[in-house]
Amino acid sequence: MAEPLFDRLCLLGIGLIGSSIARVARVRGDLARTVVAHAKTPATLARVRELSIADVVEPDAAKAVQGADCVIFCVPVGAYAEVMAQVAPHLKPGAIVTDVGSTKMSVLRDLGPLMPAGCHLVPAHPMAGTEYSGPDAGFPELFQGRYTIITPVAGTDPEAVEKVRELWRRCGSMIETLDPATHDKVVAIVSHLPHLLAFTIVSTADDLAEETKEAVLKFAASGFRDFTRIAASDPTMWRDVFLNNREALLEMLARFTEDSHALGRAVRWGQAEFIEDRIRRGRKIRQGLIERKQA
């Protein structure tokens, strides 16, 4: 077995992603000698103790980070600034601070100004997840064969960046590097907009007259069921994602709206060739995902 990558790894938040990292650490044994888990609620802390997925369970964020050579923010992105204000004075000199959030410009905004001199901020985003949340939702295979995007800024210590890359390699991820702004635009179309659409479609169905809604639930086809799976995602996390990637999400929503109106016009005017082209393009994208083993 390889040497542990870190002596003390601190997970701030222990939901789906955080508890999956903790489980990888348990299974592999080479992520860290000691894994510290922090959560706010007593029920979550008690459950983490029952699951035995961390060596230390700490309700105080400031105490949790003490002595850690790597701290991973696994809380919703909207909580980053508040949590960072609590922990920044207690970070070990030279500590690596990274995260798992799906917005990256907001990470630089909320964590960057509070980073102590000598510590290293290396934002990251594992492109993996399910609709489930909480410490019971995690599993060690979550990141296998999935991409993790690293978004370091110019001047970041190369050794710190490489350690974060190696962390995710050991979790089973394929690693890509993007600048934060490009990352946010990409995930706006491949992740954030699909969730926005899913929440909207399911809400529209819920607003239907009662008798119609009952029929919708009874006869829901696979397409609608796929939307309900996405719409079951954690409300706090996705509220924060939408608000912290506002500009990119609204840009992609505007482009989607224009394209959906174009397809609607084609349906209205019987433009079969245009409709078939859109459907073929969808099939091609799906085939590409299958070939890359991302579907």
JOUR-V586223 format. One record per residue. N is the residue number from 1. PSI is psi in radians with two decimals (NA if undefined). Layout:
N&PSI  N&PSI
This chain:
1&2.45  2&2.76  3&2.48  4&2.37  5&-0.66  6&2.66  7&-0.81  8&2.05  9&2.19  10&2.22  11&1.94  12&1.65  13&2.35  14&0.86  15&-2.53  16&-0.93  17&-0.87  18&-0.77  19&-0.45  20&-0.72  21&-0.78  22&-0.68  23&-0.67  24&-0.78  25&-0.70  26&-0.80  27&-0.80  28&-0.74  29&0.00  30&0.26  31&-0.77  32&2.63  33&-0.62  34&2.28  35&2.16  36&2.30  37&2.30  38&2.41  39&2.78  40&-0.68  41&2.43  42&-0.63  43&-0.73  44&-0.77  45&-0.75  46&-0.69  47&-0.67  48&-0.68  49&-0.75  50&-0.69  51&-0.33  52&0.80  53&0.04  54&2.65  55&-0.61  56&2.31  57&2.07  58&2.09  59&-0.33  60&2.00  61&-0.70  62&-0.73  63&-0.61  64&-0.67  65&-0.23  66&2.20  67&-0.04  68&2.30  69&-0.14  70&2.26  71&2.19  72&2.09  73&1.98  74&0.25  75&2.90  76&2.53  77&-0.45  78&-0.28  79&-0.08  80&-0.85  81&-0.77  82&-0.80  83&-0.70  84&-0.66  85&-0.58  86&-0.67  87&-0.42  88&-0.78  89&-0.22  90&0.08  91&2.45  92&2.43  93&2.28  94&-0.01  95&2.55  96&2.24  97&2.16  98&-3.06  99&3.13  100&0.21  101&2.71  102&0.20  103&2.43  104&-0.56  105&-0.63  106&-0.50  107&-0.79  108&-0.68  109&-0.76  110&-0.53  111&-0.68  112&-0.90  113&-0.36  114&-0.03  115&2.19  116&2.62  117&2.38  118&-0.24  119&2.82  120&2.14  121&2.10  122&1.54  123&2.58  124&2.74  125&1.78  126&2.14  127&1.15  128&2.61  129&3.01  130&-3.14  131&-0.04  132&2.76  133&2.94  134&2.91  135&-0.43  136&-0.30  137&-0.36  138&2.71  139&2.57  140&-0.33  141&0.04  142&-0.67  143&-0.05  144&2.15  145&0.14  146&2.73  147&2.47  148&2.24  149&2.18  150&2.36  151&1.10  152&2.65  153&2.82  154&2.40  155&-0.09  156&2.45  157&2.10  158&-0.59  159&-0.66  160&-0.73  161&-0.77  162&-0.62  163&-0.68  164&-0.70  165&-0.76  166&-0.64  167&-0.83  168&-0.52  169&-0.77  170&-0.40  171&-0.15  172&0.07  173&2.72  174&2.41  175&2.33  176&2.73  177&2.29  178&2.75  179&2.67  180&-0.72  181&-0.74  182&-0.74  183&-0.85  184&-0.61  185&-0.71  186&-0.86  187&-0.39  188&-0.69  189&-0.63  190&-0.27  191&-0.95  192&-0.78  193&-0.77  194&-0.66  195&-0.73  196&-0.75  197&-0.71  198&-0.81  199&-0.66  200&-0.82  201&-0.76  202&-0.65  203&-0.68  204&-0.76  205&-0.67  206&-0.45  207&-0.15  208&2.78  209&2.58  210&-0.77  211&-0.63  212&-0.71  213&-0.69  214&-0.71  215&-0.67  216&-0.84  217&-0.62  218&-0.70  219&0.31  220&2.14  221&3.02  222&-0.62  223&-0.79  224&-0.66  225&-0.65  226&-0.70  227&-0.70  228&-0.55  229&-0.82  230&-0.70  231&-0.19  232&0.05  233&2.88  234&2.13  235&-0.74  236&-0.80  237&-0.81  238&-0.55  239&-0.84  240&-0.67  241&-0.85  242&-0.79  243&-0.49  244&-0.05  245&0.65  246&-0.90  247&-0.85  248&-0.70  249&-0.77  250&-0.62  251&-0.80  252&-0.59  253&-0.68  254&-0.75  255&-0.74  256&-0.74  257&-0.75  258&-0.78  259&-0.64  260&-0.61  261&-0.68  262&-0.75  263&-0.66  264&-0.72  265&-0.67  266&-0.69  267&-0.79  268&-0.73  269&0.19  270&0.59  271&1.40  272&-0.67  273&-0.71  274&-0.78  275&-0.81  276&-0.65  277&-0.76  278&-0.70  279&-0.74  280&-0.71  281&-0.67  282&-0.76  283&-0.67  284&-0.75  285&-0.78  286&-0.76  287&-0.68  288&-0.68  289&-0.71  290&-0.75  291&-0.56  292&0.04  293&0.65  294&0.25  295&NA
